[in-house]
Amino acid sequence: MTTESHPQPDKADVAILIVDDDHRNLFAVRETLEDLGAQLVLARSGEEALKHLLRQDFALILLDVHMPGMDGYETAELIRLRERSRHIPIIFLTAINKDETHIFRGYATGAVDYMFKPVDPHILKCKVAVFVDLYRKTEEIKREAEAKQRLLDENERVRREMRQAEQALRRSEERQALILGQLPIVLYTADLTPGIPFRYLSDTVQAVLGHPARAFIEDANFWESGLHPDDRARVLRQLESIHATGLSTVEYRWRCPDGSERHLLDQAVVVRDEDGVARELFGTILDVTETRQAQHQLAHAQKMEMVGQLTGGIAHDFNNMLMVVIGSLERLVPGLADDPKAARRAEMALQAALRCSDMTRRLLTFARRQQLHPEPVDLGALVAGMGELMDRTLGGAITIAIDAPPAGGEPLWTASVDRSQAESALLNLVINARDAMSGGGTLRIRTENTRFATPQTAHGMSVPAGDYILLSVSDSGCGMPPEVLDRAFEPFFTTKEAGKGTGLGLAMIHGFVKQSGGLIGIDSAPGTGTTFRLYLPRAAVEPPRGAGPSDEGADVALAGHGETVLVVDDDADVRAVAVQAVAALGYRVLEADGAEAALAVLDRQPVDLLFTDIVMPGGLNGRELAREGLRRHPSLRVVFASGYANGPEAAVPDNVAGAPDQEGAQRAAVGSAETLAKPYRDGDLARALRRALDLHAPLAPVESMRG
C-alpha cells in the first residue's frame, strides 16, 4: 500500500496521520484539512499506521474504527503501549459503531474524541485545528525551554571552568614544586657554547646526580667528566648536532660519587628569541635506572620461560628414550661377566646414559618443571654431612670454613625443601667456588635464621614476608665483572673452557630456589670473590632435633614375593624394559598399552599393584586410570612413573573436600602414591614397589637417579 503525504511548503512542521481503509474517506478528510498547513499522511490499515509511527511523530491521529484485519480499537491500544506515541491525541471516526458501548470502548483506549460519519467538514476542521495549534505551541515551548536550559548549562560550565582555572592557577606553583621534588628528574638551562655549560639546575640534581648544582655551574667540564668513558664520545657527538636539529635525546651512564652507575635520559631543545636566533638550551635529565633494570629482568624472565617451555616439551620423550637405554643396559651388563671388554663398554654406555639423565634433571629443575618433594631439612646438618664430599671436591689448596649459628642463640630453623635438590645446589656452588679459586683460597659456608619484614624481590623471584633459612656460600676467588654477573643464571651461559662446564649449574639452582618458594642473591666484583645467598622457606613443623633422613632399611627385603604387578605404558619399548625389570625382582607381571586395556585386565583377574605411566595420549591419563582402578578395586596399590611428572595431565586434583567418602579416599590414595621419575634404576623401582605393597611402610617420595 503506497502512502500519500501532502506537506505544505511553508508550515510543514506538523504532521497528521489519517487512517481509513476507504480511499474515498481518505480523500474527503484530506480535502477538508489541506489548508491547515500540516503534513497529511494517509494510511489504509492499522498495520500501515504503526509503520508510520515508527518513522515520525504526529500531532494528531484520525483513526477509522471499522477496518478489516486490525480495527481502530486494536490499533489505538498498540499506539498507547509504545512510550513515544502513547501521548498522541486520537480522534475516532466511525459510521456504524454508534452505540454507547463502542463509544465507551473508544474513550477507554485513549481517544480524545469520537466522531460519526458523515463528518461535518467544518466541525472536523475546527477540532483538528485546535490540536495542530496546541502541538505547535507545545513544541515552541519545548524549544524555548531547551534553549534556556542550554544557556543555563553553558553559563554554569563557564563559571565552573573559571573557578577551576583560578584554583589551578593558585596551586600550580606549589604542585610544580612538589612534583619536581618527588620525581627523579632534573630541569636545566645551558649555554649553546662548546661544552654546553649549565646556567641553572633544579634542586633535584643532588638526588639524581649525586652532586650539588653549583658543582656543574662553576666548572664547565664537570658534567663531561662524570660520563661513563664508553658513552662520552657518543654523547658529545650527539650534542654537537643540536645546533642543526634543534633538539636532542640521548641516554648515557653517569658515575655517582659512591661509585654506582645510573642510567640517565637527557632530552634538550634549543630556545630561540623573537628573531629566531638560538639563545640557550632547555632540557631535562630523567633517571631511568630502575626502568632499564626492569626491562632487563623482563627480557631475562621471558628468555628463561621460553627455554623452560622448550625443556618441558622434550623432557617426556627424552626420558622415555633414556629409560629404554638404561633399562636395557642394566639387563645387559650382568650377562657380560665372561666378556670383560664388552662389559666395560656396556658400563661406559650406561654411565653416559646416566649423565644424560642427570642433564635432563638439571634442565627440568632450571625450568621449574622437575617434581620436588619438600620435607623439613636441617640445613646445618646437611652442610656438615656433605663435609667429606666437599673436601674431596675442593682438593687440598682450598680451605673450608663452616660457620654455625652462634652458641646460646635460637636454634637453626628447619627448611622446607627437597633434600636431594638442596644437596645438589650446594655441591654446584662448591664446584663453582673451586673453579673461581684456581690458585687456592677459602670457601665459607654459613647457615642462619632470617626474617623478612616485607616482601622481597630479586633475580625474577618474589617472596612474601616471613621466616627463611639463609644458606650462603662465599669464596675468595676472582669474582665476576658486571656483564658476567648479569648473565649468571642464564642457562647454557658459562665462562669456562669448552668441555669444562654446561652452563646449567646456576640455572638449576635458580630454578630449584624459585620452585621451592625461596629467594636467591649474589654479590660479586672482580678481585673480591663471590657470595651466593639462598633464602629457603621455613618448614611449618619442626621435626625432633637430631632426626635425619630415614634409613631405607637394609633389613627390608626389596624383592617381590610373587605378587601380581600390572605395567601400563603407551610406549612399547619403555613398557618392555619395565616388564623385564619388574619380573627380575620376583613379581608376576601383566602389561597393557593404555588405560582401557589396563581396566580390562583389572576386571579379568586379580592385580596387587598398578605400575602406570602418568602421561598417556588419548583417553585417561595415569592418575585418572589409578582413580578408576581404585574405584573398582579398593585394595589396589599404585606406583606412578613419568618422564615429566609435572605436566598438566599429571596434576593431582586437590578438591577432595565435599566429595563423597569413597571418591575422596580414592583421590587421597592417588595423591599419596609414589612417583618414579624416568629414567629410574632397578633399586629405585624395587624400593617403590616394596613400599607400596607393604602397608606398614611409610609412603615417601622416591629420589630420582643421581647417576
WOSUL-V253197 format. One line per field, one symbol per residue. phi: phi as a letter, one per 40 degrees, with the letter a starting at -180 (. if undefined). psi: psi as a letter, one per 20 degrees, with the letter a starting at -180 (. if undefined). burial: # if it has 9 or more other ideal C-beta (glycine too) atoms within 8 Angstrom, else .. A space follows every 50 residues. Layout:
# WOSUL-V253197
phi->???
psi->???
burial->???
This chain:
# WOSUL-V253197
phi->.cbbbbccccbccbbbbbbacccccdccccccbcccgbcbbbbcaccccc cccccacbcabcbcccbcgcccccccccccccdcbccccbbcbabbcbcc ccccccccchccabbbccccdccdcccccccccccccccccccccccccc cccccccccccccccccccccdccccccccccccbbcabacccdgfccca bcccccccbgbcccccccbcbcccccccdcbdcccccccccccccgaaba bacbccdcgcbbcbbbbbbcbbcccgccbabbabbbcbdccccccccccc ccccccccccccccccccccccccccccccccdccbccbdcccccccccc cccccccccccccccdcgbccbbcacbcccccccccdcccdcccgccbcb bbccddcgccdcccccacdcccccccccccccccccbccgibbbbbbacb bccbdbbafgbbbccicabcbbbbbbccgbcdccdcbdcccgcabccdgb acgbdccccdccccccgbbbbabaadgbgbbbbbcbccccbccdcgcbcc ccgcccccccbgccbccbaccccccccccccccccgbcbbaacacccccc ccccacbcabbbcccbcggcccccccccccccbdcccbbbbacacbcccc cccbccdgcddcccccccccccccbccccbcccdcccccccccccccccb ccccccg
psi->pqppqnqphhllipppppopiohhgggggghhjhjikqpoppqirhghgh ghhhhrqqhqpooqgoqqdoahggggghghhpghihjpqpoppqihnirh ghgghghhjjqiroqqqppohgggggghhghggggghghgggghgggghh ggggghgggghggghgghhhigggggggghhhqmqpqqqqqkrpimqqhq qriihghgijqrhhhhhhohjgghhiqphiigggghghhhihhhhirpoq prpporhjirpqppoopqqppqahjjppgrpprqopokghghgggghghg hhgghghgggghhigghghgghgggggghhhhghikhinhghggghhghg hghhhhghggggghggikjppqmqqppohghgghhjggghghhhriippp ooorqqqiapqprqqnroghhggggghghggggghimhjrbppppqprqp pphrqqppljqpqrqapqppoqoqrkbirprhhhhhjhjppjpqjrqpij qijighhggggggghikaqqqppqqpijaqppoooqqqqhpprqpipapq pinhippiqrkjqppopppioggghggggggghhikqpprqqjrgghghg ghhhqpphpooqqgopqqbqaghhggghghhhnhjpqppqqqimijrhij qopjlhpiqqggghhghggghiqqoppqpqrhgggggggghhhohipqoq qppqph.
burial->..##...#...#.#######....##.###.##..###########.### .##....##########...##########.#..##.#.#####..#... .##.###.###..###..#...###.###.##.###..#........... .............................#....######.#...##### ##.###.##.#.#.###....#.#.###..##.###.##.##....##.# .#####....###########........##.#######..#...##..# #.##..###.##..##.###.############..#......#..##.## #.##################.#..######.##..##..#..##...#.# .#..#......##########################...#######.## .#...#..###.#..##########.#.##...##..####......... ..##############.#####.#....###########...#....... .....#...#..#######.#..##.######..#.#.#######.#### ##....##########...############....############.## .....#..#...########..##########.##########....... .#.##..
